[in-house]
Amino acid sequence: MSSLPDKHATSLVEITRRAGILLIKPVGPSIGQREAPIIQKEVEPYFKEMGKDLDHLVLDMTSTTFMSSMGLGMCIALRNTANGVKSDSILFGLSKELHGLMSMMKIEKLYKIAKDQSQLNKMIGAG
């Protein structure tokens, strides 16, 4: 039996878990030196509890407009944790500016990119 709720929200992140999918939505508008480690700490128990049952990590960036190097590091760390349990990692809702930053830092190569909800649904097998 799960000890974590399927939905969990704080002032910095919303976490939703369902059928092999872990959706992480930073509340934004920025992920910086203060926010990144707090978000990672909130998400960590979900990775531990889901383990190999995690099929898709979805990082929903629709509310995020700015990301510092600590935020970029958080994205890499989340992806690496998901990769460790053979889960795919999907970035969703990137603004043009964030997509440019992810491209410049080569982070977008670590993730699949879903440009819209329809594309995300196909990637996670939800329609």
DSSP file (Angstrom, degrees, kcal/mol; ACC not computed):
  #  RESIDUE AA STRUCTURE BP1 BP2  ACC     N-H-->O    O-->H-N    N-H-->O    O-->H-N    TCO  KAPPA ALPHA  PHI   PSI    X-CA   Y-CA   Z-CA
    1    1 A M              0   0    0      0, 0.0     2,-0.2     0, 0.0     0, 0.0   0.000 360.0 360.0 360.0 138.8    0.0    0.0    0.0
    2    2 A S        -     0   0    0      1,-0.1     4,-0.1     2,-0.1    47,-0.0  -0.454 360.0-167.3 -74.0 137.8    1.2    3.4   -0.9
    3    3 A S        +     0   0    0     -2,-0.2    -1,-0.1     2,-0.1    46,-0.0   0.557  69.8  75.5 -98.4 -10.2    2.2    5.8    1.8
    4    4 A L  S    S-     0   0    0     41,-0.1     2,-0.1    42,-0.1    -2,-0.1  -0.787  86.3-113.1-101.9 144.3    2.3    8.9   -0.5
    5    5 A P        -     0   0    0      0, 0.0    -2,-0.1     0, 0.0     3,-0.1  -0.411  19.0-127.1 -70.2 151.3   -0.7   10.7   -1.9
    6    6 A D  S    S+     0   0    0      1,-0.2    11,-2.8    10,-0.1     2,-0.4   0.751 101.1  39.7 -69.9 -22.9   -1.3   10.5   -5.6
    7    7 A K  E     +A   16   0A   0      9,-0.2     2,-0.4     2,-0.0     9,-0.2  -0.996  69.5 169.6-128.0 132.9   -1.5   14.3   -5.7
    8    8 A H  E     -A   15   0A   0      7,-2.6     7,-3.5    -2,-0.4     2,-0.4  -0.991   6.3-177.1-143.1 130.2    0.8   16.5   -3.6
    9    9 A A  E     +A   14   0A   0     -2,-0.4     5,-0.2     5,-0.2     2,-0.2  -0.991   7.3 168.0-133.9 138.8    1.2   20.2   -3.9
   10   10 A T        -     0   0    0      3,-2.6    -2,-0.0    -2,-0.4    17,-0.0  -0.678  56.7 -87.1-126.9-174.2    3.4   22.8   -2.2
   11   11 A S  S    S+     0   0    0     -2,-0.2     3,-0.1     1,-0.2    -2,-0.0   0.647 127.4  36.0 -71.3 -12.3    4.1   26.4   -2.9
   12   12 A L  S    S+     0   0    0      1,-0.3    15,-2.9    15,-0.1    16,-0.6   0.678 121.0  20.3-113.0 -23.6    6.9   25.3   -5.3
   13   13 A V  E     - B   0  26A   0     13,-0.3    -3,-2.6    14,-0.2     2,-0.5  -1.000  49.7-149.6-152.6 147.0    5.7   22.1   -7.0
   14   14 A E  E     -AB   9  25A   0     11,-2.2    11,-2.8    -2,-0.3     2,-0.5  -0.983  20.9-166.5-114.2 128.5    2.7   20.0   -7.9
   15   15 A I  E     -AB   8  24A   0     -7,-3.5    -7,-2.6    -2,-0.5     2,-0.4  -0.966   7.0-179.1-119.6 129.0    3.3   16.2   -8.1
   16   16 A T  E     -AB   7  23A   0      7,-2.4     7,-3.2    -2,-0.5     2,-0.4  -0.996   4.3-169.7-129.1 132.1    0.8   13.8   -9.6
   17   17 A R  E     + B   0  22A   0    -11,-2.8     2,-0.3    -2,-0.4     5,-0.2  -0.976  17.4 150.1-122.7 132.5    1.2   10.0   -9.8
   18   18 A R  E >   - B   0  21A   0      3,-2.2     3,-2.2    -2,-0.4    -2,-0.0  -0.890  63.5 -21.5-161.3 132.9   -0.9    7.7  -11.8
   19   19 A A  T 3  S-     0   0    0      1,-0.3     3,-0.1    -2,-0.3    35,-0.0   0.814 128.1 -36.5  38.8  59.2   -0.5    4.3  -13.6
   20   20 A G  T 3  S+     0   0    0      1,-0.2    35,-2.9    35,-0.1    36,-2.3   0.507 115.3 113.1  81.1   3.5    3.3    4.4  -14.1
   21   21 A I  E <   -Bc  18  56A   0     -3,-2.2    -3,-2.2    34,-0.2     2,-0.5  -0.924  45.6-167.5-114.4 132.9    3.4    8.2  -14.7
   22   22 A L  E     -Bc  17  57A   0     34,-2.7    36,-2.9    -2,-0.4     2,-0.6  -0.960   9.8-166.1-117.9 111.6    5.0   10.8  -12.4
   23   23 A L  E     -Bc  16  58A   0     -7,-3.2    -7,-2.4    -2,-0.5     2,-0.5  -0.873   3.5-171.9-102.0 120.4    4.1   14.3  -13.4
   24   24 A I  E     -Bc  15  59A   0     34,-3.2    36,-2.5    -2,-0.6    -9,-0.2  -0.958   4.0-179.2-115.3 120.3    6.2   17.1  -11.8
   25   25 A K  E     -B   14   0A   0    -11,-2.8   -11,-2.2    -2,-0.5    36,-0.1  -0.882  18.3-147.4-123.7  99.8    5.0   20.6  -12.3
   26   26 A P  E     -B   13   0A   0      0, 0.0    37,-0.4     0, 0.0   -13,-0.3  -0.443  14.3-138.3 -60.3 136.5    7.1   23.4  -10.8
   27   27 A V        +     0   0    0    -15,-2.9   -14,-0.2     1,-0.1   -15,-0.1   0.759  57.3 141.8 -74.0 -24.3    4.8   26.2   -9.8
   28   28 A G        +     0   0    0    -16,-0.6    36,-0.2     2,-0.2    -1,-0.1  -0.075  65.8 179.0  71.2-171.0    7.2   28.8  -11.0
   29   29 A P  S    S+     0   0    0      0, 0.0    36,-3.5     0, 0.0    37,-2.0  -0.994  98.6  12.4 -80.6 -10.4    7.7   31.4  -12.4
   30   30 A S  E     -f   66   0B   0     35,-0.2     2,-0.6    34,-0.2    37,-0.2  -0.950  52.7-154.4-131.6 151.2   11.4   30.6  -11.7
   31   31 A I  E     +f   67   0B   0     35,-2.0    37,-2.7    -2,-0.4    40,-0.5  -0.955  40.7 145.6-119.5 109.4   13.5   27.7  -10.5
   32   32 A G     >  -     0   0    0     -2,-0.6     4,-2.4    35,-0.2    -2,-0.0  -0.361  62.9 -55.3-126.3-157.3   16.6   28.9   -8.9
   33   33 A Q  T  4 S+     0   0    0      1,-0.2    -2,-0.0     2,-0.2     0, 0.0   0.811 132.3  40.2 -59.2 -35.8   19.1   28.2   -6.1
   34   34 A R  T  > S+     0   0    0      2,-0.1     4,-0.8     1,-0.1    -1,-0.2   0.903 118.7  43.7 -80.3 -43.8   16.4   28.1   -3.4
   35   35 A E  H  > S+     0   0    0      1,-0.2     4,-2.7     2,-0.2     5,-0.2   0.894 100.7  65.2 -74.2 -42.6   13.7   26.2   -5.4
   36   36 A A  H  X S+     0   0    0     -4,-2.4     4,-2.5     1,-0.2     5,-0.2   0.897 104.5  42.4 -54.4 -52.1   15.7   23.4   -7.1
   37   37 A P  H  > S+     0   0    0      0, 0.0     4,-2.1     0, 0.0    -1,-0.2   0.854 114.6  52.2 -66.7 -30.4   16.8   21.5   -4.0
   38   38 A I  H  X S+     0   0    0     -4,-0.8     4,-1.9    -3,-0.2    -2,-0.2   0.927 110.7  47.4 -68.1 -44.0   13.4   21.8   -2.4
   39   39 A I  H  X S+     0   0    0     -4,-2.7     4,-2.0     1,-0.2     5,-0.2   0.937 111.9  50.5 -61.6 -46.7   11.6   20.5   -5.5
   40   40 A Q  H  X S+     0   0    0     -4,-2.5     4,-2.2    -5,-0.2    -1,-0.2   0.903 109.4  51.1 -58.1 -41.9   14.1   17.6   -5.7
   41   41 A K  H  < S+     0   0    0     -4,-2.1    -1,-0.2     1,-0.2    -2,-0.2   0.864 109.8  50.1 -64.7 -36.4   13.5   16.7   -2.0
   42   42 A E  H  < S+     0   0    0     -4,-1.9     4,-0.3     1,-0.2    -1,-0.2   0.853 115.4  43.0 -68.2 -35.2    9.7   16.7   -2.6
   43   43 A V  H >X S+     0   0    0     -4,-2.0     4,-1.5     1,-0.2     3,-1.4   0.812  94.0  80.5 -82.5 -32.0   10.0   14.4   -5.6
   44   44 A E  H 3X S+     0   0    0     -4,-2.2     4,-2.2     1,-0.3     5,-0.2   0.829  87.9  53.7 -49.0 -46.3   12.6   12.0   -4.2
   45   45 A P  H 3> S+     0   0    0      0, 0.0     4,-2.5     0, 0.0    -1,-0.3   0.838 106.2  55.0 -61.9 -29.7   10.1    9.8   -2.1
   46   46 A Y  H <> S+     0   0    0     -3,-1.4     4,-2.8    -4,-0.3     5,-0.3   0.914 107.4  48.7 -68.3 -42.1    7.9    9.3   -5.2
   47   47 A F  H  X S+     0   0    0     -4,-1.5     4,-2.6     2,-0.2    -1,-0.2   0.932 113.5  48.0 -59.8 -45.2   10.9    7.9   -7.2
   48   48 A K  H  < S+     0   0    0     -4,-2.2    -2,-0.2     1,-0.2    -1,-0.2   0.911 115.6  43.4 -63.5 -43.2   11.7    5.6   -4.3
   49   49 A E  H  < S+     0   0    0     -4,-2.5    -1,-0.2    -5,-0.2    -2,-0.2   0.893 118.4  42.7 -72.8 -39.1    8.2    4.4   -3.9
   50   50 A M  H >< S+     0   0    0     -4,-2.8     3,-2.5    -5,-0.2    -2,-0.2   0.882  81.1 155.8 -75.8 -37.6    7.5    3.9   -7.6
   51   51 A G  G >< S-     0   0    0     -4,-2.6     3,-1.6    -5,-0.3    -1,-0.1  -0.190  74.3  -3.1  51.3-130.6   10.8    2.3   -8.4
   52   52 A K  G 3  S+     0   0    0      1,-0.3    -1,-0.3    32,-0.0    -2,-0.1   0.564 123.1  76.5 -72.1  -8.2   10.7    0.2  -11.5
   53   53 A D  G <  S+     0   0    0     -3,-2.5     2,-0.6    -4,-0.1    -1,-0.3   0.584  70.9 103.4 -76.4  -8.6    6.9    0.8  -11.8
   54   54 A L    <   +     0   0    0     -3,-1.6   -33,-0.2    -4,-0.2     3,-0.1  -0.656  37.8 162.9 -77.9 117.5    7.8    4.3  -13.2
   55   55 A D        +     0   0    0    -35,-2.9    33,-2.2    -2,-0.6     2,-0.4   0.773  64.7  25.8-100.0 -37.4    7.3    4.3  -16.9
   56   56 A H  E     -cd  21  88A   0    -36,-2.3   -34,-2.7    31,-0.2     2,-0.6  -0.984  55.5-163.3-138.2 123.6    7.2    8.0  -17.7
   57   57 A L  E     -cd  22  89A   0     31,-2.8    33,-3.1    -2,-0.4     2,-0.5  -0.934  17.7-168.4 -98.8 121.4    8.6   11.0  -15.9
   58   58 A V  E     -cd  23  90A   0    -36,-2.9   -34,-3.2    -2,-0.6     2,-0.8  -0.958   9.7-163.9-115.7 121.4    6.9   14.2  -17.2
   59   59 A L  E     -cd  24  91A   0     31,-3.2    33,-2.5    -2,-0.5     2,-0.8  -0.893  10.9-158.7-104.5 104.0    8.3   17.5  -16.3
   60   60 A D  E     + d   0  92A   0    -36,-2.5     3,-0.3    -2,-0.8    33,-0.2  -0.751  16.4 175.0 -89.8 110.3    5.6   20.1  -17.0
   61   61 A M    >   +     0   0    0     31,-3.7     3,-1.5    -2,-0.8    34,-0.3   0.118  40.5 117.6-102.9  19.9    7.2   23.5  -17.4
   62   62 A T  T 3  S+     0   0    0      1,-0.3    -1,-0.2    30,-0.2    31,-0.1   0.772  81.7  42.8 -61.9 -25.9    4.1   25.5  -18.3
   63   63 A S  T 3  S+     0   0    0    -37,-0.4     2,-0.5    -3,-0.3    -1,-0.3   0.442  97.5  92.8 -97.2   0.0    4.3   27.7  -15.2
   64   64 A T    <   +     0   0    0     -3,-1.5    31,-0.4    29,-0.2   -34,-0.2  -0.816  34.0 161.2-103.6 129.7    8.1   28.2  -15.5
   65   65 A T        +     0   0    0    -36,-3.5     2,-0.3    -2,-0.5   -35,-0.2   0.582  67.4  36.5-116.6 -18.5    9.6   31.2  -17.3
   66   66 A F  E     -f   30   0B   0    -37,-2.0   -35,-2.0    31,-0.0     2,-0.4  -0.995  56.5-177.4-139.6 143.7   13.2   31.3  -15.8
   67   67 A M  E     -f   31   0B   0     -2,-0.3   -35,-0.2   -37,-0.2     2,-0.1  -0.976  11.2-153.7-142.9 127.1   15.6   28.7  -14.7
   68   68 A S     >  -     0   0    0    -37,-2.7     4,-2.2    -2,-0.4     3,-0.2  -0.232  44.9 -89.0 -84.2-179.1   19.1   29.2  -13.1
   69   69 A S  H  > S+     0   0    0      1,-0.2     4,-2.4     2,-0.2     5,-0.1   0.838 130.6  56.8 -61.2 -32.1   22.0   26.7  -13.4
   70   70 A M  H  > S+     0   0    0      2,-0.2     4,-1.9     1,-0.2    -1,-0.2   0.885 106.5  49.3 -65.9 -38.0   20.6   25.0  -10.2
   71   71 A G  H  > S+     0   0    0    -40,-0.5     4,-2.0     2,-0.2    -2,-0.2   0.900 110.5  49.6 -66.0 -41.4   17.3   24.5  -12.0
   72   72 A L  H  X S+     0   0    0     -4,-2.2     4,-2.0     1,-0.2    -2,-0.2   0.909 109.8  51.9 -63.2 -41.6   19.0   23.0  -15.0
   73   73 A G  H  X S+     0   0    0     -4,-2.4     4,-2.7     1,-0.2    -1,-0.2   0.872 106.3  54.4 -61.5 -37.1   20.9   20.7  -12.7
   74   74 A M  H  X S+     0   0    0     -4,-1.9     4,-2.8     2,-0.2     5,-0.2   0.917 106.2  51.8 -61.9 -43.7   17.6   19.7  -11.1
   75   75 A C  H  X S+     0   0    0     -4,-2.0     4,-2.1     1,-0.2    -2,-0.2   0.907 112.0  46.4 -59.5 -42.4   16.3   18.7  -14.6
   76   76 A I  H  X S+     0   0    0     -4,-2.0     4,-2.7     2,-0.2    -2,-0.2   0.924 112.7  49.5 -66.0 -44.6   19.4   16.6  -15.2
   77   77 A A  H  X S+     0   0    0     -4,-2.7     4,-2.2     2,-0.2    -2,-0.2   0.904 111.2  48.9 -63.0 -42.3   19.2   15.0  -11.8
   78   78 A L  H  X S+     0   0    0     -4,-2.8     4,-2.3     2,-0.2    -1,-0.2   0.922 112.9  47.9 -63.2 -43.8   15.5   14.1  -12.2
   79   79 A R  H  X S+     0   0    0     -4,-2.1     4,-3.0    -5,-0.2    -2,-0.2   0.920 110.7  51.2 -62.5 -44.1   16.2   12.6  -15.7
   80   80 A N  H  X S+     0   0    0     -4,-2.7     4,-1.7     1,-0.2    -1,-0.2   0.885 110.0  49.6 -63.1 -38.5   19.1   10.6  -14.3
   81   81 A T  H  X S+     0   0    0     -4,-2.2     4,-0.6     2,-0.2    -1,-0.2   0.926 113.4  46.0 -65.0 -44.6   17.0    9.2  -11.5
   82   82 A A  H ><>S+     0   0    0     -4,-2.3     5,-2.5     1,-0.2     3,-1.3   0.910 110.4  53.6 -63.2 -42.4   14.2    8.2  -14.0
   83   83 A N  H ><5S+     0   0    0     -4,-3.0     3,-1.8     1,-0.3    -1,-0.2   0.840  98.8  65.0 -61.5 -33.5   16.8    6.7  -16.4
   84   84 A G  H 3<5S+     0   0    0     -4,-1.7    -1,-0.3     1,-0.3    -2,-0.2   0.733 106.7  41.4 -63.1 -23.2   18.1    4.6  -13.5
   85   85 A V  T <<5S-     0   0    0     -3,-1.3    -1,-0.3    -4,-0.6    -2,-0.2   0.099 122.1-105.8-109.8  20.3   14.8    2.8  -13.4
   86   86 A K  T < 5S+     0   0    0     -3,-1.8     2,-0.3     1,-0.2    -3,-0.2   0.739  72.2 145.4  64.8  26.9   14.5    2.6  -17.2
   87   87 A S      < -     0   0    0     -5,-2.5    -1,-0.2    -6,-0.1   -31,-0.2  -0.658  48.5-123.0 -89.2 148.3   11.8    5.3  -17.3
   88   88 A D  E     -d   56   0A   0    -33,-2.2   -31,-2.8    -2,-0.3     2,-0.4  -0.590  22.0-137.4 -85.6 159.9   11.6    7.7  -20.2
   89   89 A S  E     -d   57   0A   0     21,-0.2    23,-3.0    -2,-0.2     2,-0.4  -0.970  17.9-170.1-124.0 129.7   11.7   11.4  -19.5
   90   90 A I  E     -de  58 112A   0    -33,-3.1   -31,-3.2    -2,-0.4     2,-0.5  -0.969  12.4-153.5-126.2 131.3    9.5   14.0  -21.1
   91   91 A L  E     -de  59 113A   0     21,-3.1    23,-3.0    -2,-0.4     2,-0.4  -0.885  22.9-178.5 -98.5 133.1    9.6   17.8  -21.0
   92   92 A F  E     +de  60 114A   0    -33,-2.5   -31,-3.7    -2,-0.5   -30,-0.2  -0.982  53.3  18.3-134.4 142.7    6.3   19.5  -21.6
   93   93 A G  S    S+     0   0    0     21,-0.9     2,-0.2    -2,-0.4   -29,-0.2   0.764  71.0 171.9  76.6  26.8    5.1   23.1  -21.9
   94   94 A L        -     0   0    0     20,-0.3    -1,-0.2    -3,-0.1   -32,-0.1  -0.504  28.6-131.5 -70.6 133.1    8.5   24.7  -22.5
   95   95 A S     >  -     0   0    0    -31,-0.4     4,-2.7   -34,-0.3     5,-0.2  -0.366  29.7-104.6 -71.1 163.9    8.4   28.4  -23.4
   96   96 A K  H  > S+     0   0    0      1,-0.2     4,-2.1     2,-0.2     5,-0.1   0.900 122.7  49.7 -57.0 -41.7   10.4   29.5  -26.4
   97   97 A E  H  > S+     0   0    0      2,-0.2     4,-2.2     1,-0.2    -1,-0.2   0.918 112.1  45.7 -66.7 -44.9   13.1   31.0  -24.1
   98   98 A L  H  > S+     0   0    0      2,-0.2     4,-2.9     1,-0.2     5,-0.2   0.888 111.2  53.2 -66.9 -37.7   13.4   27.9  -21.9
   99   99 A H  H  X S+     0   0    0     -4,-2.7     4,-2.4     1,-0.2    -1,-0.2   0.916 109.2  50.0 -62.1 -41.5   13.5   25.6  -24.9
  100  100 A G  H  X S+     0   0    0     -4,-2.1     4,-2.6    -5,-0.2    -2,-0.2   0.907 111.8  47.7 -61.4 -42.7   16.4   27.8  -26.3
  101  101 A L  H  X S+     0   0    0     -4,-2.2     4,-2.1     2,-0.2     6,-0.3   0.925 111.7  49.5 -64.7 -45.0   18.2   27.5  -22.9
  102  102 A M  H  <>S+     0   0    0     -4,-2.9     5,-1.8     1,-0.2     6,-1.2   0.888 113.3  47.9 -61.2 -39.2   17.7   23.7  -22.8
  103  103 A S  H ><5S+     0   0    0     -4,-2.4     3,-1.2    -5,-0.2    -2,-0.2   0.931 109.9  51.1 -66.3 -46.1   19.0   23.5  -26.4
  104  104 A M  H 3<5S+     0   0    0     -4,-2.6    -2,-0.2     1,-0.3    -1,-0.2   0.870 115.2  42.5 -60.5 -37.6   22.0   25.7  -25.7
  105  105 A M  T 3<5S-     0   0    0     -4,-2.1    -1,-0.3    -5,-0.2    -2,-0.2   0.414 110.2-123.9 -89.6   1.2   23.0   23.5  -22.7
  106  106 A K  T X 5S+     0   0    0     -3,-1.2     3,-0.7    -4,-0.3     4,-0.2   0.636  75.4 125.8  66.3  16.3   22.2   20.3  -24.6
  107  107 A I  G >>< +     0   0    0     -5,-1.8     3,-1.9    -6,-0.3     4,-0.5   0.812  59.5  68.3 -74.0 -29.0   19.7   19.2  -21.9
  108  108 A E  G >4 S+     0   0    0     -6,-1.2     3,-0.6     1,-0.3    -1,-0.2   0.735  89.2  66.0 -64.8 -18.8   16.9   18.8  -24.4
  109  109 A K  G <4 S+     0   0    0     -3,-0.7    -1,-0.3    -7,-0.3    -2,-0.2   0.701  96.4  56.3 -72.1 -18.7   18.9   15.8  -25.8
  110  110 A L  G <4 S+     0   0    0     -3,-1.9     2,-0.3    -4,-0.2   -21,-0.2   0.657 110.1  49.6 -84.0 -17.0   18.3   14.0  -22.4
  111  111 A Y  S << S-     0   0    0     -3,-0.6     2,-0.3    -4,-0.5   -21,-0.2  -0.822  79.6-120.1-120.8 155.0   14.5   14.3  -22.7
  112  112 A K  E     -e   90   0A   0    -23,-3.0   -21,-3.1    -2,-0.3     2,-0.5  -0.750  36.5-135.9 -81.6 145.9   11.7   13.7  -25.2
  113  113 A I  E     -e   91   0A   0     -2,-0.3     2,-0.6   -23,-0.2   -21,-0.2  -0.933  13.7-162.0-111.2 122.6   10.0   17.0  -25.9
  114  114 A A  E     -e   92   0A   0    -23,-3.0   -21,-0.9    -2,-0.5   -20,-0.3  -0.913   0.9-168.1-101.3 116.4    6.2   17.2  -26.1
  115  115 A K        +     0   0    0     -2,-0.6     2,-0.3   -23,-0.1    -1,-0.1   0.775  68.7   2.8 -76.8 -26.5    5.1   20.4  -27.9
  116  116 A D  S  > S-     0   0    0      1,-0.1     4,-2.2   -23,-0.0     5,-0.2  -0.919  82.9 -91.3-151.1 175.2    1.5   20.1  -26.9
  117  117 A Q  H  > S+     0   0    0     -2,-0.3     4,-2.8     1,-0.2     5,-0.2   0.867 121.2  55.2 -61.3 -38.7   -1.0   18.0  -24.8
  118  118 A S  H  > S+     0   0    0      1,-0.2     4,-1.8     2,-0.2    -1,-0.2   0.920 109.7  45.9 -61.6 -44.9   -1.9   15.8  -27.8
  119  119 A Q  H  > S+     0   0    0      2,-0.2     4,-2.1     1,-0.2    -1,-0.2   0.892 112.4  51.3 -65.9 -39.5    1.8   14.9  -28.4
  120  120 A L  H  X S+     0   0    0     -4,-2.2     4,-2.1     1,-0.2    -2,-0.2   0.930 107.1  53.5 -61.9 -45.6    2.2   14.3  -24.6
  121  121 A N  H  <>S+     0   0    0     -4,-2.8     5,-3.3     1,-0.2     4,-0.5   0.887 109.2  49.0 -57.7 -40.5   -0.8   12.0  -24.6
  122  122 A K  H ><5S+     0   0    0     -4,-1.8     3,-0.7     5,-0.2    -1,-0.2   0.906 109.6  52.3 -65.2 -41.4    0.7    9.9  -27.4
  123  123 A M  H 3<5S+     0   0    0     -4,-2.1    -2,-0.2     1,-0.2    -1,-0.2   0.852 116.1  38.7 -64.7 -35.0    4.0    9.7  -25.7
  124  124 A I  T 3<5S-     0   0    0     -4,-2.1    -1,-0.2    -5,-0.1    -2,-0.2   0.389 114.1-113.7 -98.1   3.8    2.5    8.4  -22.4
  125  125 A G  T < 5S+     0   0    0     -3,-0.7    -3,-0.2    -4,-0.5    -4,-0.1   0.813  76.3 129.2  72.6  31.0   -0.1    6.2  -24.2
  126  126 A A      <       0   0    0     -5,-3.3    -4,-0.2    -6,-0.2    -5,-0.1   0.054 360.0 360.0-106.7  25.6   -3.1    8.2  -23.0
  127  127 A G              0   0    0     -6,-0.5    -5,-0.2    -5,-0.1    -6,-0.1   0.403 360.0 360.0 139.8 360.0   -4.8    8.7  -26.3
